[in-house]
Amino acid sequence: FHRITNTNLRNQFYAELDRHTPQLFALYRQKASHTGKVSEVLRDILRIYDRE
């Protein structure tokens, strides 16, 4: 892929993931509040993310 497009696909993916992470977390929180179910592991991850 890199030879054809001269784009580092891995770096592009991580850059876009960083750009969309806040929106994805907001969506997750919204869905979790509607269902009342929050995984403990994801809750811990979101707490760590909020501290940063």
Secondary structure, 3 states (H helix, E strand, C coil): CHHHHCCCHHHHHHHHHHHHHHHHHHHHHHHHHHHCCCCHHHHHHHHHHHHC
